[in-house]
């Protein structure tokens, strides 16, 4: 039953992550950097603080009493993850939701799922949740098979993107994704995918705060909410600096008070997008509390995001105009990723 609830929580989190960019499509007459940072204030500052306040007793005391080294690395990994999150936003601009998320999360899946177990093998005395223990157990081997199947599915999705790039004219490609640029998008997607995995490393680095939350009487489902606060401060730092640079360079500081723009709805949709984004990790924390912060949790989370984002991509007609073979390829990629979710679930249950 724990495994079932873990999968459900990860799917809800994946749905939030795969859907969060949709409200941004409703923002009008604002530059990308303006709506990205407004939404980010909700994603990385307000929503995590409120969630921790509601679910973790005395969470600020836990943070204040945590040793400086732990806080430093949790924050720094958040900064690195923030670069991944920043380039993730650019990926959506250049590749669209379905293809962009498939490539980003492919790298993120592999690094985020496998590095923590390898780290435990090399740098800790732990005998559980390690890469060697996964290799030595049937369940661990099934989970690793699921990781491989997920990466295969992401490769198929990427292949569909290349096929789309080759067969559509620039006008056709930009009809659904206005700034479509496959090769520029591929570069930022690679950077984003590798660095976005630092979020999972940040959870691992700040685990003592989750343990302190349990001692303080926090519900185990919400123990990770205290980690998210300093971790996401790092993400906010990176994104805030870059968006301010872009506001200055592009002279877009006026967006925030531009009377010609629908300010109320712009702020509202940015807030909805930002809050929805945070919910992915709120529910990831709940799923992780059931399954553990290993390959199974991370790959399930990434796979669910890929499934949802590709469904939205098809709904918004990002694959409009491609031939039947290309369309079948992206569907095959989605189905393969779905299969990987079941394989990881079976491995974790085993």
C-alpha positions in Angstrom: 0.0 0.0 0.0 2.9 2.3 0.7 4.2 1.8 -2.8 0.8 2.5 -4.3 0.4 5.8 -2.4 4.0 6.7 -3.3 3.2 6.3 -7.0 0.0 8.3 -6.7 1.8 11.2 -4.9 4.5 11.2 -7.6 1.9 11.3 -10.3 0.1 14.3 -8.7 3.5 16.0 -8.5 4.3 15.1 -12.1 0.9 16.5 -13.2 1.7 19.8 -11.4 5.1 20.0 -13.0 3.9 19.0 -16.4 1.1 21.6 -16.3 2.7 24.6 -14.5 3.8 26.4 -17.7 0.2 26.5 -19.1 -0.9 29.6 -17.1 2.2 31.5 -18.5 0.6 31.2 -21.9 -2.2 33.5 -20.7 0.3 36.3 -19.7 0.1 39.2 -22.2 2.5 42.1 -23.0 5.2 41.0 -20.6 8.7 39.8 -21.5 9.7 36.3 -20.5 12.0 37.4 -17.7 9.2 39.5 -16.1 6.6 36.7 -15.8 9.2 34.1 -15.0 10.5 35.9 -11.9 7.0 36.9 -10.7 6.0 33.3 -10.8 9.3 32.4 -9.3 8.7 34.4 -6.2 5.7 32.1 -5.5 7.6 29.0 -6.6 10.8 29.5 -4.6 9.9 31.8 -1.7 6.3 32.2 -0.7 4.8 28.7 -1.4 7.7 26.7 0.2 7.6 29.0 3.3 3.8 28.6 3.7 4.0 24.8 3.1 6.7 24.4 5.8 4.8 26.7 8.2 1.7 24.6 7.9 3.3 21.2 8.0 6.5 21.3 10.0 6.4 22.6 13.6 9.1 25.2 14.4 10.6 24.8 10.9 12.7 28.0 11.2 14.2 26.8 14.5 15.2 23.6 12.7 16.9 25.6 9.9 18.6 27.9 12.4 20.0 24.9 14.4 21.3 23.1 11.4 25.1 23.1 11.1 26.4 25.7 8.6 28.0 23.1 6.3 24.7 21.3 5.7 23.0 24.6 5.0 25.8 25.7 2.7 25.7 22.6 0.5 21.9 22.5 0.5 21.9 26.2 -0.6 24.7 25.7 -3.2 23.0 22.7 -4.7 19.9 24.9 -4.9 21.9 27.6 -6.8 23.1 25.0 -9.3 19.6 23.6 -9.6 18.4 27.2 -10.2 20.6 27.4 -13.2 18.9 24.2 -14.4 15.5 25.7 -13.7 16.5 28.9 -15.5 17.6 27.1 -18.7 14.5 25.0 -18.3 12.3 28.1 -18.9 14.4 28.8 -22.0 14.0 25.3 -23.2 10.2 25.7 -23.2 10.6 28.8 -25.4 12.7 27.0 -28.0 11.4 23.4 -28.0 7.8 23.6 -26.6 6.4 21.6 -23.7 6.5 18.0 -25.0 9.9 17.9 -26.7 11.6 20.3 -24.3 10.6 18.4 -21.2 11.5 15.0 -22.7 15.1 16.0 -23.4 15.6 18.0 -20.1 14.1 15.3 -18.0 16.0 12.5 -19.8 19.3 13.9 -18.4 17.7 14.9 -15.1 16.3 11.3 -14.7 19.6 9.6 -15.2 21.7 12.0 -13.0 19.1 12.5 -10.3 18.2 8.8 -10.0 21.7 7.3 -10.0 24.1 9.8 -8.4 22.6 9.6 -4.8 23.0 5.8 -4.6 26.5 6.1 -6.1 27.3 8.9 -3.6 26.2 6.7 -0.7 28.5 3.9 -1.9 31.5 6.1 -2.3 31.2 8.6 0.6 29.0 7.1 3.3 28.9 4.0 5.5 25.3 3.3 4.5 24.4 -0.2 3.4 20.9 0.7 2.2 19.9 2.8 -0.8 23.3 2.3 -2.4 24.1 1.5 -6.0 25.8 -1.8 -5.0 22.8 -2.9 -3.0 20.6 -2.1 -6.0 22.8 -4.3 -8.2 22.8 -7.1 -5.6 19.0 -7.3 -5.2 16.2 -8.4 -7.7 14.1 -5.3 -6.9 17.1 -3.0 -7.4 17.9 -4.6 -10.7 14.2 -4.1 -11.8 14.4 -0.4 -10.8 17.6 0.0 -12.9 15.8 -1.7 -15.8 13.0 0.8 -15.4 15.6 3.7 -15.5 17.0 2.2 -18.8 13.5 1.9 -20.3 12.7 5.5 -19.3 15.9 6.7 -21.0 15.0 4.7 -24.1 11.6 6.4 -24.2 13.2 9.8 -23.8 15.5 9.0 -26.7 12.5 8.1 -28.9 10.9 11.4 -27.9 14.1 13.2 -28.9 14.2 11.4 -32.2 10.6 12.5 -32.9 11.8 16.1 -32.3 14.6 15.7 -34.8 12.1 14.3 -37.3 9.8 17.3 -36.7 12.8 19.7 -37.1 13.6 18.1 -40.5 10.2 17.9 -42.0 8.5 21.2 -41.1 9.2 24.6 -42.5 10.2 27.4 -40.1 6.7 28.9 -40.4 5.0 25.6 -39.5 7.3 25.0 -36.6 6.7 28.4 -35.1 3.0 28.2 -35.5 2.8 26.1 -32.4 6.1 27.1 -30.7 6.7 30.7 -31.6 10.5 30.7 -31.0 11.2 27.1 -32.1 14.9 26.4 -32.5 15.9 22.8 -32.1 19.7 23.1 -31.8 19.6 26.1 -29.5 17.0 24.4 -27.5 19.0 21.2 -27.4 22.0 23.1 -25.8 20.0 24.7 -23.1 18.0 21.5 -22.5 21.2 19.6 -21.9 22.5 22.2 -19.4 19.1 22.3 -17.7 18.8 18.5 -17.5 22.2 17.9 -15.9 21.9 20.8 -13.4 18.2 20.2 -12.6 19.3 16.9 -11.0 21.0 18.9 -8.3 17.6 19.3 -6.6 17.6 15.6 -5.7 21.2 16.0 -4.4 20.0 19.0 -2.3 17.4 16.8 -0.7 20.1 14.3 0.1 22.4 17.0 1.5 19.7 18.5 3.8 18.3 15.1 5.1 19.3 16.0 8.7 16.7 18.7 8.6 14.0 16.2 7.7 15.1 14.0 10.5 14.9 16.9 12.9 11.4 17.6 11.6 10.3 14.0 12.6 11.8 14.5 16.0 9.7 17.7 16.4 6.6 15.7 15.6 6.1 16.5 11.9 4.0 14.0 9.9 6.5 11.9 7.9 4.6 12.8 4.7 5.8 16.4 5.0 9.3 16.0 6.5 11.0 17.3 3.4 9.2 20.6 3.4 11.8 22.1 5.7 14.6 21.1 3.3 12.8 22.9 0.4 13.1 26.3 2.1 16.9 26.8 2.0 17.2 24.6 -1.1 14.8 26.9 -3.0 16.5 30.0 -1.7 19.4 28.9 -3.8 17.1 28.6 -6.9 15.6 32.0 -6.2 19.1 33.6 -6.1 20.1 32.3 -9.5 16.8 33.2 -11.2 16.4 36.6 -9.6 19.9 37.7 -10.6 19.5 36.6 -14.2 16.0 38.0 -14.6 17.1 41.4 -13.2 20.0 41.3 -15.7 17.5 40.7 -18.5 15.1 43.4 -17.2 18.0 45.8 -17.4 19.4 44.7 -20.7 16.0 44.5 -22.4 14.6 47.6 -20.6 11.6 45.6 -19.4 11.4 46.8 -15.8 8.3 48.7 -16.9 6.4 45.5 -17.4 5.5 45.3 -13.8 3.5 48.5 -13.9 2.7 48.8 -17.6 -0.9 50.1 -17.7 -1.3 48.8 -21.2 -0.8 45.3 -20.1 -3.5 43.3 -18.2 -1.7 43.6 -14.9 -4.2 41.8 -12.7 -4.5 38.8 -14.9 -0.7 38.7 -15.6 0.1 38.7 -11.9 -2.7 36.1 -11.2 -1.6 33.7 -13.9 2.1 34.1 -12.9 1.2 33.3 -9.3 -0.9 30.3 -10.4 2.0 29.0 -12.5 4.5 29.5 -9.7 2.4 27.9 -7.0 1.6 25.0 -9.3 5.3 24.5 -10.0 6.0 24.2 -6.2 3.3 21.6 -5.8 5.4 19.2 -7.8 7.9 19.0 -5.0 5.3 19.2 -2.3 3.9 16.0 -3.6 7.4 14.6 -4.5 8.3 15.0 -0.8 5.2 13.0 0.1 6.0 10.3 -2.5 9.6 10.2 -1.4 8.5 9.6 2.2 6.8 6.4 1.1 9.4 5.2 -1.4 12.7 6.7 -0.2 15.0 9.2 -2.0 16.4 6.6 -4.4 16.3 5.9 -8.1 12.7 4.8 -7.9 11.3 8.0 -6.5 13.2 10.3 -8.9 12.5 8.2 -12.0 8.8 7.9 -11.2 8.6 11.7 -10.7 10.5 12.5 -13.9 8.5 9.9 -15.9 5.1 11.3 -14.7 6.2 14.8 -15.7 7.2 13.6 -19.2 3.9 11.8 -19.7 1.8 14.8 -18.6 3.8 17.4 -20.6 3.7 15.3 -23.8 -0.1 14.9 -23.5 -0.4 18.7 -23.1 2.0 19.1 -26.0 -0.3 17.0 -28.2 -3.4 18.9 -26.9 -1.8 22.3 -27.8 -1.0 20.9 -31.2 2.8 21.2 -30.9 3.0 18.3 -33.4 0.5 19.8 -35.9 1.6 19.2 -39.5 4.0 16.4 -38.9 3.6 13.2 -40.9 2.1 10.0 -39.5 5.5 8.4 -38.9 6.7 11.3 -36.7 3.4 11.3 -34.8 3.7 7.6 -34.1 7.2 8.1 -32.9 6.3 10.6 -30.2 3.4 8.4 -29.1 5.8 5.4 -28.9 8.1 7.5 -26.8 5.3 8.4 -24.4 4.1 4.8 -24.1 7.7 3.7 -23.4 8.0 6.2 -20.6 4.7 5.0 -19.2 6.0 1.4 -19.3 9.1 2.5 -17.3 6.9 3.8 -14.5 5.3 0.4 -14.1 8.7 -1.3 -14.2 10.1 1.0 -11.5 6.9 0.5 -9.4 7.3 -3.3 -9.6 10.9 -3.1 -8.7 10.2 -0.9 -5.7 7.4 -3.3 -4.5 9.7 -6.3 -5.0 
